Every structure is written in C-alpha cells, then in structure tokens.
Amino acid sequence: MRLRLYLFAIVLLSVACLAATWGKFNNITVGSSGGNVGKYNNVTIGTTTGNIGAFNTLTSPGGGGGSTWALVHPIVAQFCSSTATCAATITSTGANHVLAFGISIYGPSGSDISVSSVTCTGTACTGGNAFVKPAGCVSYDTTSLTGVTCGYMLGTGTSNGITQISVTVANSYTAGVLFVGEYSWSGTTRALDGGATPINTLLTASCGTNCNGPALTITGTRDFIFAWSTCYNNCTSVSPPFSDFTEDSSTGFAAADNLNTSSGAASVWQGNSGSAMYGGAIAFSGT
C-alpha cells in the first residue's frame, strides 16, 4: 500500500510540473504560462511574441535591432597595370546587395585619380548610372606616388546578375588593385552612412609593422566598413574587429571589412615594415 501511495504522489507531482511552466529564483521570474517570458534584474530575456533576448543591451534573437550585414562572396582583388581601366570578374550578384569597391593605385601619370566611369556586365546590369562615385573618397600623395579611390552600388533591385565591373580613373597608372566586395543586409534599406566623414583616406608614413587606416565618424549603430590599403612591403593581416582579409600577391595591397559595427575605429594593418601606406575606408548603414 505504501508503495502504491508513493508512486501515486510521483504521478501527481509530474502532472503539476507539466501543467505550469512558471518559475522563480530569489523572486526572479524565469518563465510564465504565457510564453517563457524571463527577467533578470528587470531585464527582459524572453517574450510571448518571439523569444526576444536582451542582456546588457544585446538583443538576440528576435525583432528590432537584429538585422545584419554579411559578406556574400570573398572580396575580389584584381591586379591591373599600365592602364586607366581595371575590370574585375565577380560571382553573379544577388538582388538588393551593396557592391563596394576600392582601388589602390601606384604611379599614376597625373595627380587626378578620381573615378571617371564605372560599367558592368551581367543579366541585370544597368551600367554606370547605378554606381555612385563619391568625390570625398579620392586622395593622392605626390611623394609616395600612391593613392586610393572608391565607389559603390546600393542595390535597389537592379544589382542582381552582375558578373563584372570595370572602373576607369582619370589617368593611367603603373600598377593598381581593384577590390570588390558584395554585402547583403537582412533589413529593409541600405545607404551610405550619413555621418560627418563616412568616406575618408589617410597617408601613414613609415608606420612600422602596424599601420592605421582612416578612422570614420559614423552615425549608424550597425554599419559595415569596407577598407583597403597600399602596403608597399605586403600587408600580411589586419587586426580585429576587421576581418575577411584579402591581399593581392603582386603588390601586397590589401582589403578587409568590419561588419555590424557602431564604431568607426581605424583598420590596423600588419606587415608594412616601415614604408608608407595609403588607406581608404567607406561605411554603409541599414535600417
């Protein structure tokens, strides 16, 4: 009889546990019958509508604030020489993706290395009109004979199916590298960051083995920054939070990115070994 009563009590306890999912520990609610709502020090860590989590202002996963940037394919590095036009073949792009490009240049025939035209090929290419060529991205140093310039396409539904972009600058150059990155955004809209200096360039002379690119002033809370550089003696790596490091073996010029950031901190490149470096960066925000 005692054994039967004991087993019956276990069954009742099990049913009670299944019927109620509420729990408290030191008066902290860690679950509810409404959908596993949780709080810790009055911070919500779950909701009935989507298991949204937040702790010390970090939200994951769930709605608002959870959209992210992602590099779709590895950054392409295309070496070109004795020309004003450099064409890079890329994997066919997806719709509504941002295409960002930067060119590192050595030995131009004139000091003007601004982008004069951008064309593309592919099933849905709209030509140069789809690309923006920001004047603030262009910079050149007559002493080191190096410079950088850039451009981008925001991808408003016409950017899918592009397989090549061709960038022409105002003067031919001895050597240069065209870096191209394709980025997706899981949110709704994409834009060049509206901060005070969303595009910038910088010359660092004899900077040793750790050379800073430009720091940016950005207003977005979840930007991506596309950065590239002219490392004479080969950039070998880039410091976190920058990643996706890509180097051109012919010149040592390199590119990288910093995804989903609220900081415009400079890229830091390793391996420069004392020579001058020109760095460029451009930032994009999303909502």
LODRENTI-509147 format. One line per field, with one value per residue: x, y, z of N, C-alpha, C in turn. Coordinates in Angstrom, 1 decimal, decimal comma. Example, Ala and Ser with C-alpha at 12.3 -4.5 7.8 and 13.67 -1.06 7.14 Angstrom:
# LODRENTI-509147
n.east = 13,2/12,8
n.north = -5,7/-2,2
n.up = 7,8/7,1
ca.east = 12,3/13,7
ca.north = -4,5/-1,1
ca.up = 7,8/7,1
c.east = 13,2/12,9
c.north = -3,3/0,0
c.up = 7,8/7,9
# end
This chain:
# LODRENTI-509147
n.east = 0,8/1,9/3,8/2,2/0,9/3,2/4,0/1,8/1,9/4,2/3,3/1,3/2,8/4,4/2,5/1,7/4,0/4,1/1,9/2,3/4,6/5,8/8,4/10,5/13,3/15,0/13,0/13,0/11,5/11,5/10,1/6,9/3,4/2,5/4,4/7,1/8,4/11,1/13,0/15,8/17,2/15,4/15,6/14,3/14,4/13,0/10,0/6,5/6,0/8,1/10,4/12,4/15,6/17,5/20,3/22,3/21,9/22,3/20,7/19,2/17,8/15,4/13,0/13,4/16,4/17,9/18,8/21,3/24,6/26,3/29,1/28,9/30,3/33,8/36,1/37,1/40,2/41,7/44,4/45,9/47,8/49,6/47,5/44,3/42,0/40,4/39,2/37,2/36,3/33,4/31,5/28,2/26,0/23,6/20,1/19,4/21,8/24,7/27,3/30,6/33,5/37,1/40,0/43,5/46,3/49,3/51,8/50,5/49,9/49,2/48,1/45,4/43,2/40,6/37,5/36,3/34,4/32,2/31,4/29,4/28,8/26,3/23,3/21,4/22,5/22,8/24,5/26,8/25,2/24,1/26,0/27,7/30,0/31,8/33,2/34,6/36,1/38,5/42,0/45,5/49,0/51,8/54,4/54,9/53,7/51,3/47,9/44,3/41,0/37,4/34,1/30,5/27,6/24,3/22,3/19,3/17,4/18,2/20,6/21,2/22,7/25,1/28,2/30,7/32,6/33,9/36,2/37,2/39,7/40,9/43,5/46,0/47,8/50,8/50,6/48,0/45,2/42,0/39,6/36,7/33,7/30,8/27,8/25,2/22,1/20,0/17,9/15,7/16,4/19,2/22,1/24,7/26,6/25,4/27,1/29,6/32,0/31,8/33,3/36,8/40,3/43,8/47,2/49,9/53,1/56,1/55,2/55,9/55,3/52,6/50,1/47,8/44,7/42,2/40,2/36,7/33,8/30,8/27,2/25,5/24,2/24,7/26,7/28,5/31,9/34,1/37,3/40,6/44,0/47,4/49,9/53,3/55,3/53,9/51,0/50,2/48,2/45,2/44,0/41,5/38,5/38,3/38,0/37,9/40,2/42,0/44,5/46,4/48,7/50,6/51,2/51,0/49,0/46,0/42,7/39,8/37,1/34,7/32,1/28,7/28,9/29,1/31,1/33,5/36,2/39,7/41,1/43,7/46,7/49,0/52,5/53,8/56,3/57,8/57,5/55,7/52,1/48,9/45,6/42,2/38,6/35,1/31,8/28,7/25,2/22,2/18,7
n.north = -1,2/1,3/1,6/1,9/4,4/6,1/6,0/7,1/9,7/10,6/10,6/12,6/14,8/15,0/15,6/18,1/19,6/19,6/21,0/23,6/26,2/28,2/29,8/30,7/32,3/33,4/35,4/36,1/36,1/33,5/32,2/31,7/31,0/32,2/32,2/31,7/34,0/35,9/37,4/39,2/40,9/42,9/42,9/42,0/38,8/37,2/36,9/36,7/36,9/36,2/35,1/37,0/38,1/39,9/41,3/43,3/45,3/43,8/42,3/39,3/36,3/37,8/40,4/43,9/45,6/43,3/43,0/42,2/42,7/40,9/39,4/38,3/36,9/36,0/38,8/40,3/40,6/42,4/42,7/45,2/46,8/49,5/51,0/52,8/51,7/49,1/45,9/43,7/40,4/38,9/36,8/36,1/38,6/39,0/40,2/43,5/43,8/45,4/46,7/47,3/49,1/49,5/51,2/50,7/52,5/52,9/55,1/56,9/58,6/61,2/63,6/63,3/60,9/60,3/58,6/58,1/56,7/53,9/50,8/47,8/44,3/41,8/39,9/41,6/44,2/47,7/49,4/52,3/54,2/53,1/53,2/54,9/57,5/58,8/61,9/62,5/60,3/60,2/60,4/61,4/61,1/62,9/62,4/59,7/58,6/57,2/56,4/56,4/55,4/55,2/53,6/52,8/50,6/50,7/48,8/48,5/46,7/46,2/45,1/42,5/39,6/40,7/40,3/41,3/44,2/47,3/49,7/53,0/55,4/58,8/59,1/57,0/54,3/52,9/50,6/48,9/47,9/46,6/46,2/44,4/44,1/42,2/42,7/41,7/42,7/42,1/43,6/46,4/48,8/50,3/52,4/54,9/55,7/58,4/60,0/62,5/62,1/59,8/58,7/58,3/59,0/58,3/58,9/57,2/57,6/55,7/53,8/51,5/48,2/48,0/49,6/52,3/52,6/55,0/56,5/56,6/58,8/57,8/57,4/55,3/52,4/49,8/49,3/48,5/48,5/49,1/48,6/49,4/49,3/50,5/48,7/48,8/46,8/44,5/43,8/41,7/40,9/41,9/43,7/42,5/44,4/44,1/41,9/39,2/39,4/40,2/39,9/41,2/39,4/40,4/43,0/43,4/45,0/45,4/44,4/44,6/44,1/45,4/44,3/45,0/47,0/49,7/51,4/53,6/53,0/52,9/50,8/48,4/47,6/44,9/44,2/46,1/47,0/49,5/51,2/53,7/54,0/54,1/54,5/53,6/54,0/53,2/53,6/52,0/52,0/50,5/50,0
n.up = 0,0/0,9/-1,1/-3,4/-2,8/-2,8/-5,5/-6,7/-5,7/-7,0/-9,6/-9,5/-8,9/-11,2/-13,1/-12,2/-12,6/-15,4/-16,0/-15,3/-16,1/-14,8/-13,0/-10,2/-8,8/-6,1/-6,1/-8,8/-11,9/-14,1/-16,0/-17,7/-18,0/-20,3/-22,3/-21,8/-20,7/-19,5/-16,9/-15,6/-13,1/-13,7/-16,5/-19,6/-20,9/-22,6/-24,6/-25,1/-27,8/-29,4/-28,4/-27,8/-26,9/-24,5/-22,9/-21,0/-23,1/-25,4/-28,0/-29,0/-30,2/-32,4/-33,1/-34,0/-34,3/-34,9/-37,5/-39,9/-41,5/-44,1/-45,7/-48,9/-50,9/-51,0/-50,8/-53,8/-55,5/-57,9/-59,9/-61,9/-64,6/-66,1/-67,2/-67,4/-66,8/-65,0/-64,7/-62,9/-62,5/-61,0/-58,8/-59,8/-58,8/-56,1/-55,8/-54,4/-53,0/-51,6/-53,5/-53,0/-53,9/-53,9/-55,0/-55,0/-55,9/-57,7/-59,0/-60,9/-64,1/-63,8/-61,3/-60,8/-59,8/-59,7/-60,1/-63,3/-64,8/-64,4/-65,4/-66,0/-66,4/-67,1/-66,4/-65,4/-65,4/-65,1/-66,0/-65,8/-64,5/-62,2/-60,3/-57,7/-57,4/-55,2/-54,5/-52,2/-51,6/-52,9/-53,0/-53,2/-53,0/-53,8/-53,2/-52,4/-54,5/-54,5/-54,1/-53,4/-54,4/-54,7/-54,9/-55,2/-55,3/-54,3/-54,7/-55,5/-56,3/-58,8/-59,0/-59,2/-60,8/-61,8/-63,2/-63,7/-63,0/-64,3/-63,8/-64,5/-64,2/-64,0/-64,9/-66,4/-64,7/-63,1/-61,6/-60,0/-57,8/-57,9/-55,6/-54,7/-53,0/-52,1/-50,3/-48,2/-46,7/-44,0/-43,3/-44,3/-45,7/-47,4/-47,1/-47,8/-45,0/-43,0/-41,5/-40,3/-41,6/-43,6/-45,6/-46,2/-46,3/-45,8/-45,3/-44,0/-43,0/-42,9/-40,9/-39,5/-38,4/-37,8/-39,1/-39,3/-40,9/-42,0/-39,5/-39,1/-38,8/-37,8/-38,0/-37,8/-36,0/-36,7/-38,8/-41,9/-42,7/-45,3/-46,1/-47,5/-48,6/-49,4/-49,2/-49,3/-48,7/-48,5/-46,9/-44,3/-42,6/-40,8/-38,0/-35,6/-34,9/-37,7/-40,5/-43,0/-44,6/-47,5/-49,8/-52,5/-54,3/-56,1/-55,5/-52,8/-51,8/-49,9/-48,6/-46,4/-44,1/-41,7/-40,0/-39,0/-37,0/-34,6/-34,4/-35,7/-35,8/-36,8/-39,3/-38,7/-40,1/-40,6/-41,2/-42,8/-42,5/-42,2/-44,4/-46,4/-46,3/-47,8/-46,9/-47,3/-46,6/-46,4/-45,3/-44,6/-43,8/-42,4/-42,2
ca.east = 0,0/2,8/4,5/1,3/0,8/4,4/4,0/0,7/2,4/5,1/2,5/0,6/3,9/4,8/1,4/1,7/5,1/3,7/0,8/2,8/6,0/6,3/9,5/11,1/14,5/15,2/12,0/13,2/10,7/12,3/9,2/5,5/2,5/2,3/5,4/8,5/8,9/12,0/13,6/16,9/17,5/14,4/15,9/13,6/15,2/12,1/8,7/5,5/5,8/9,1/11,6/13,5/16,5/18,3/21,1/23,3/21,5/22,5/19,4/19,4/17,4/14,1/12,8/14,1/17,8/18,5/19,3/22,8/25,3/27,1/29,8/28,2/31,4/35,1/36,5/37,9/41,3/42,1/45,6/46,0/49,0/49,8/46,1/43,4/40,8/40,6/38,0/37,2/35,2/32,9/30,4/27,0/25,5/22,2/19,3/19,4/23,1/25,6/28,6/31,6/34,8/38,1/41,2/44,8/47,0/50,7/52,4/49,6/50,5/48,8/47,6/43,9/42,9/39,2/36,8/35,6/33,3/32,0/30,4/29,3/28,2/25,5/21,9/20,6/23,4/22,2/25,6/27,4/24,2/23,7/27,1/28,0/31,4/31,9/34,4/35,4/36,9/39,7/43,2/46,7/50,2/52,8/55,7/54,9/53,1/50,2/46,6/43,1/39,7/36,4/32,7/29,6/26,2/23,4/21,5/17,9/16,6/18,7/22,0/21,3/23,2/26,3/29,4/32,0/32,6/35,0/36,4/38,2/40,1/41,2/44,8/46,6/48,8/51,8/50,1/46,8/44,4/40,6/39,0/35,3/33,0/29,4/27,3/23,8/21,6/18,8/16,9/14,9/17,0/20,7/22,6/26,0/26,4/25,3/28,0/30,3/33,0/31,6/34,4/38,0/41,6/44,9/48,6/50,7/54,4/57,0/54,4/56,3/54,6/51,2/49,7/46,4/43,9/41,4/39,0/35,5/32,7/29,6/26,0/24,7/24,5/25,0/27,3/29,7/33,0/34,9/38,6/41,6/45,3/48,5/51,1/54,4/56,0/52,9/50,1/50,1/47,0/44,5/43,6/40,1/37,4/38,3/38,2/37,8/41,4/42,3/45,7/46,9/50,1/51,5/51,6/50,9/47,9/45,0/41,3/39,1/35,8/34,2/30,6/27,7/29,6/28,7/32,4/34,3/37,6/40,5/41,7/45,1/47,3/50,3/53,4/54,2/57,8/58,4/57,2/54,4/50,9/47,7/44,4/40,8/37,5/33,8/30,9/27,3/24,3/21,0/17,5
ca.north = 0,0/2,4/1,7/2,5/5,8/6,8/6,1/8,0/11,0/11,0/10,9/13,9/15,9/15,1/16,3/19,5/20,2/19,8/22,0/25,0/26,4/29,3/29,5/31,9/32,0/34,7/36,3/36,5/35,3/32,9/31,5/32,0/30,2/33,0/32,0/31,6/35,3/35,8/38,7/39,1/42,3/43,7/42,9/41,0/37,9/36,5/37,5/35,7/37,0/35,8/34,8/38,0/38,1/41,1/41,3/44,4/45,9/43,0/41,6/38,1/36,7/38,4/41,6/45,1/45,6/42,1/42,9/42,1/42,7/39,7/39,3/37,3/36,1/36,6/40,0/40,0/41,5/42,3/43,4/45,8/47,6/50,3/51,2/53,6/50,9/47,8/45,1/42,6/39,4/38,6/35,9/36,8/39,2/38,9/41,4/44,3/43,7/46,5/46,4/48,4/48,8/50,5/50,9/51,2/52,9/53,4/55,6/57,4/59,6/62,5/63,5/63,1/59,5/60,2/57,6/58,8/55,9/52,6/50,0/46,4/43,3/40,8/39,8/42,8/45,3/48,9/50,3/53,2/55,0/52,5/53,3/56,3/57,8/59,9/62,7/62,5/59,1/60,3/61,0/61,0/61,7/63,0/62,0/58,3/58,2/56,3/57,0/55,5/56,0/54,2/53,8/51,8/50,5/50,3/47,6/48,8/45,7/46,0/44,8/41,0/39,1/41,4/39,3/42,0/45,7/47,9/51,0/53,8/56,6/59,9/58,9/55,7/54,1/51,9/49,4/49,1/46,7/46,9/45,4/44,5/43,3/42,2/42,6/41,6/43,3/41,4/44,6/46,9/49,9/50,4/53,7/55,4/56,2/59,8/60,7/63,6/61,6/58,4/58,3/59,0/58,4/58,7/58,5/56,9/57,5/55,0/53,5/50,3/46,9/48,2/50,9/52,6/53,3/56,1/56,4/57,3/59,3/57,2/57,6/54,1/51,5/48,5/49,6/47,8/49,4/48,5/49,3/48,9/50,0/50,3/48,3/48,5/45,6/43,4/43,6/40,2/40,6/43,1/43,4/42,6/43,7/43,9/40,5/39,0/40,0/39,8/40,5/40,9/38,9/41,1/44,3/43,5/45,8/44,5/44,9/43,9/44,8/45,4/44,1/45,1/47,8/51,1/52,2/53,9/52,9/52,6/49,5/48,4/46,6/44,4/43,7/47,2/47,1/50,8/52,0/54,5/53,3/54,9/53,7/54,2/53,3/53,7/53,0/51,9/51,7/49,8/50,1
ca.up = 0,0/0,9/-2,4/-4,3/-2,5/-3,2/-6,9/-7,0/-5,4/-8,1/-10,8/-9,3/-9,0/-12,6/-13,8/-11,8/-13,3/-16,8/-16,2/-15,0/-16,5/-14,1/-12,0/-9,6/-8,0/-5,4/-6,6/-10,2/-12,8/-15,2/-17,0/-17,4/-18,9/-21,5/-23,4/-21,4/-20,5/-18,4/-16,5/-14,7/-12,7/-14,5/-17,9/-20,2/-21,7/-23,4/-24,7/-25,7/-29,2/-30,3/-27,6/-28,0/-25,8/-24,3/-21,7/-21,2/-24,3/-26,5/-28,4/-29,8/-31,5/-32,4/-33,9/-33,9/-34,0/-35,2/-38,9/-40,0/-42,8/-44,3/-46,9/-49,7/-51,5/-50,7/-51,5/-55,1/-55,7/-59,4/-60,3/-63,3/-64,8/-67,3/-67,7/-66,6/-66,6/-64,4/-64,7/-62,0/-62,6/-59,7/-58,8/-60,1/-57,6/-55,7/-55,7/-53,2/-52,3/-51,8/-54,1/-52,6/-54,5/-53,7/-55,8/-54,5/-57,1/-57,6/-60,2/-62,0/-65,0/-63,4/-59,9/-60,7/-59,9/-59,5/-61,0/-64,4/-65,2/-63,9/-66,2/-65,5/-67,3/-66,4/-66,9/-64,9/-65,2/-65,6/-66,4/-64,8/-63,8/-60,9/-59,4/-57,1/-57,4/-54,3/-54,6/-51,0/-51,5/-53,7/-52,4/-53,8/-52,5/-54,9/-52,7/-52,4/-55,8/-54,2/-53,8/-53,3/-54,8/-54,5/-55,4/-54,7/-55,8/-53,2/-55,0/-55,3/-57,0/-60,2/-58,9/-59,4/-62,0/-62,3/-63,2/-63,9/-63,0/-64,9/-63,3/-65,2/-63,5/-64,9/-65,5/-66,3/-63,6/-63,3/-61,0/-59,2/-57,5/-57,7/-54,6/-54,8/-52,0/-52,2/-49,0/-48,1/-45,5/-43,8/-43,0/-45,4/-46,6/-47,3/-47,5/-47,3/-43,6/-43,0/-40,5/-40,8/-42,6/-44,0/-46,6/-45,7/-46,7/-44,9/-45,6/-42,9/-43,4/-42,0/-39,7/-38,8/-38,7/-37,5/-39,8/-39,2/-41,9/-41,5/-38,6/-39,6/-38,0/-38,4/-37,2/-37,8/-34,9/-37,2/-40,1/-42,3/-43,2/-46,3/-46,1/-48,4/-48,4/-50,3/-48,4/-50,2/-48,4/-48,3/-45,8/-44,1/-41,8/-40,3/-36,6/-35,3/-35,4/-39,1/-40,9/-44,4/-45,1/-48,8/-50,3/-53,8/-54,2/-57,0/-54,9/-51,3/-51,4/-49,2/-48,3/-45,3/-43,7/-40,3/-40,2/-37,9/-36,0/-34,3/-34,2/-36,9/-35,5/-37,9/-39,6/-38,4/-41,0/-40,2/-42,3/-43,6/-42,4/-42,2/-45,6/-46,3/-46,6/-48,0/-46,6/-47,6/-46,0/-46,7/-44,4/-45,0/-42,7/-42,8/-41,3
c.east = 0,9/3,5/3,5/1,1/2,0/4,4/2,9/1,1/3,3/4,4/1,9/1,7/4,3/3,8/1,4/2,8/4,8/2,7/1,2/4,2/6,5/7,5/10,0/12,4/15,0/14,3/12,2/12,4/11,5/11,4/7,8/4,7/2,2/3,3/6,8/9,1/9,9/12,6/14,8/17,3/16,6/14,7/15,2/14,4/14,3/10,8/7,8/5,4/6,9/10,4/12,7/14,3/17,3/19,1/22,2/23,2/21,8/21,2/19,7/18,6/16,1/14,1/13,8/15,6/18,6/19,0/20,8/23,3/26,1/27,8/29,3/29,3/32,7/35,4/37,4/39,0/41,8/43,3/45,5/47,2/48,9/48,4/45,4/42,2/41,1/39,3/38,1/36,0/34,8/31,8/29,1/26,3/24,0/21,5/19,4/20,7/23,9/26,9/29,5/32,9/35,8/39,3/42,4/45,7/48,4/51,1/51,5/50,4/50,2/48,2/46,2/43,7/41,4/38,5/36,0/34,4/33,4/31,0/30,4/28,6/27,4/24,1/21,0/21,4/22,7/23,3/26,0/26,4/23,9/24,8/27,2/29,5/31,7/33,2/35,2/36,2/38,3/40,9/44,5/47,9/51,3/54,2/55,9/54,4/52,0/49,0/45,5/41,9/38,6/35,0/31,8/28,3/25,4/22,6/20,0/17,0/17,2/20,1/22,2/21,9/24,4/27,5/30,7/31,7/33,9/35,1/37,5/38,4/40,6/42,5/45,3/47,6/49,7/51,2/48,9/46,0/43,0/40,1/37,5/34,7/31,5/28,8/25,8/23,4/20,2/17,6/16,2/15,7/18,5/21,1/24,0/25,8/26,4/26,1/28,8/31,4/32,8/32,6/35,6/39,2/42,7/46,2/49,3/52,1/55,3/56,3/54,8/55,5/53,1/50,8/48,2/45,9/43,1/40,4/37,9/34,5/31,5/28,4/25,2/25,1/24,9/25,5/28,1/30,7/33,9/36,2/39,7/42,9/46,3/49,7/52,2/55,1/55,1/52,2/50,0/48,8/46,4/44,0/42,1/39,7/37,3/38,6/38,0/39,0/41,7/43,5/46,0/48,4/51,1/52,0/51,6/49,8/46,8/43,7/40,8/37,8/35,6/32,7/29,8/28,3/29,0/29,9/33,0/35,8/38,4/40,9/43,2/45,7/48,7/51,1/54,0/55,7/58,4/58,1/55,9/53,2/49,7/46,5/43,2/39,8/36,2/32,8/29,4/26,4/23,0/19,9/16,5
c.north = 1,3/2,7/2,3/4,0/6,6/7,0/7,1/9,4/11,5/11,4/12,3/15,0/16,1/15,9/17,8/20,3/20,5/20,8/23,4/25,2/27,6/28,9/30,8/31,4/33,3/35,8/36,8/35,5/34,8/32,1/31,9/31,1/30,9/32,8/32,1/33,0/35,2/37,2/38,4/40,6/43,3/43,8/41,7/40,1/37,0/37,1/36,4/35,8/36,5/35,4/35,7/38,0/39,4/41,0/42,4/45,1/45,1/42,2/40,5/36,9/37,5/39,6/42,7/45,1/44,3/41,9/42,9/42,2/41,4/39,8/38,1/36,3/36,7/37,8/39,7/41,1/41,3/43,2/43,9/46,6/48,3/50,5/52,2/52,9/49,5/47,1/43,9/41,7/38,9/37,5/36,6/37,3/38,9/40,2/42,1/44,1/45,0/46,0/47,6/48,0/49,9/50,1/51,5/51,3/53,3/53,9/56,1/58,5/61,0/62,4/63,2/61,6/59,3/59,2/58,4/58,0/54,5/51,9/48,6/45,6/42,3/40,9/41,0/44,0/46,6/49,9/51,3/54,0/54,4/52,7/54,8/56,4/59,0/60,6/62,7/61,3/59,2/61,0/60,5/61,8/61,7/62,6/60,4/57,7/57,2/57,0/55,9/56,2/54,9/54,5/52,7/51,7/50,0/49,1/47,8/47,9/45,4/45,5/43,2/40,7/39,8/40,4/40,0/43,5/46,2/49,3/51,8/55,1/57,6/59,8/57,5/55,6/53,0/50,5/49,7/47,8/47,2/45,8/45,5/43,5/43,4/41,9/42,6/42,2/42,7/42,3/45,1/47,8/49,9/51,8/54,0/56,0/57,8/60,6/61,8/63,2/60,2/57,9/59,0/58,3/59,0/58,1/58,3/56,7/56,7/54,5/52,2/49,1/47,0/49,6/51,1/53,1/54,4/55,7/57,2/57,7/58,7/57,4/56,3/53,2/50,1/48,7/48,4/48,7/48,6/49,3/48,6/49,8/49,7/50,0/48,0/47,2/44,5/43,5/42,1/39,9/42,0/42,7/43,4/44,0/43,5/42,4/40,4/39,5/39,4/40,6/40,2/40,6/39,7/42,4/44,3/44,4/44,9/45,2/44,1/44,6/44,6/45,4/44,3/45,9/49,2/52,0/52,4/53,8/52,4/51,2/49,5/47,2/46,2/44,1/44,8/47,4/48,5/51,7/52,7/53,6/54,3/54,0/54,4/53,4/54,0/52,9/53,0/51,5/51,1/50,0/48,9
c.up = 0,0/-0,5/-3,4/-4,1/-2,9/-4,7/-7,4/-6,8/-6,5/-9,3/-10,7/-9,4/-10,4/-13,4/-13,5/-12,5/-14,8/-17,0/-16,0/-15,3/-15,8/-13,2/-11,4/-8,8/-7,4/-5,9/-8,0/-11,1/-14,0/-16,2/-16,7/-18,4/-20,2/-22,6/-23,0/-21,3/-19,4/-18,1/-15,5/-14,4/-13,5/-16,0/-18,6/-21,1/-22,5/-23,5/-25,3/-27,2/-30,1/-29,7/-27,9/-26,7/-25,7/-23,0/-21,9/-22,6/-25,6/-26,8/-29,3/-29,3/-31,3/-33,3/-33,7/-33,5/-34,3/-36,6/-38,9/-41,4/-42,9/-45,7/-47,7/-50,3/-51,0/-51,5/-52,7/-55,1/-57,1/-59,6/-61,7/-63,4/-66,1/-68,0/-66,9/-66,2/-66,1/-64,3/-63,8/-62,3/-61,3/-59,9/-59,0/-58,9/-57,4/-55,7/-54,4/-52,4/-52,6/-52,5/-53,7/-53,3/-54,1/-54,5/-55,1/-55,7/-56,8/-59,0/-61,3/-62,8/-64,7/-62,0/-59,7/-60,9/-59,6/-60,5/-62,0/-64,9/-64,6/-64,8/-65,6/-66,6/-66,5/-66,9/-66,5/-64,7/-65,8/-66,0/-65,4/-64,0/-62,4/-59,9/-58,9/-57,0/-56,5/-54,4/-53,4/-50,8/-52,2/-53,0/-53,0/-53,2/-53,5/-54,5/-52,9/-53,7/-55,6/-53,9/-53,8/-53,8/-54,7/-55,1/-54,9/-55,4/-54,6/-53,4/-54,7/-56,1/-58,4/-60,1/-59,0/-60,7/-62,6/-62,2/-63,4/-63,7/-63,5/-64,5/-64,0/-64,4/-64,5/-65,6/-65,4/-65,2/-63,8/-62,8/-60,1/-58,9/-57,2/-56,8/-54,7/-53,8/-52,2/-50,8/-49,0/-46,7/-45,2/-43,4/-44,3/-46,3/-46,3/-47,8/-47,1/-46,0/-43,7/-42,0/-41,1/-41,8/-42,9/-44,9/-46,2/-46,3/-45,8/-45,4/-44,3/-43,3/-42,4/-40,7/-39,0/-39,3/-38,4/-38,0/-39,7/-40,5/-41,3/-40,6/-39,2/-38,5/-38,6/-37,4/-37,0/-36,5/-35,4/-38,7/-40,6/-42,9/-44,1/-46,3/-47,0/-48,2/-49,4/-49,4/-49,3/-49,9/-47,9/-46,9/-45,6/-43,3/-41,4/-38,9/-36,5/-34,7/-36,9/-39,5/-42,5/-45,2/-46,5/-49,3/-51,7/-53,8/-55,0/-56,3/-53,4/-50,8/-50,8/-49,0/-47,2/-45,0/-42,2/-40,3/-38,9/-36,7/-35,8/-34,1/-35,5/-36,7/-36,7/-38,1/-39,2/-39,2/-40,5/-41,4/-43,1/-43,6/-42,6/-43,4/-45,5/-46,7/-46,8/-47,7/-46,9/-46,9/-46,3/-45,8/-44,9/-43,8/-43,3/-41,8/-41,6
# end
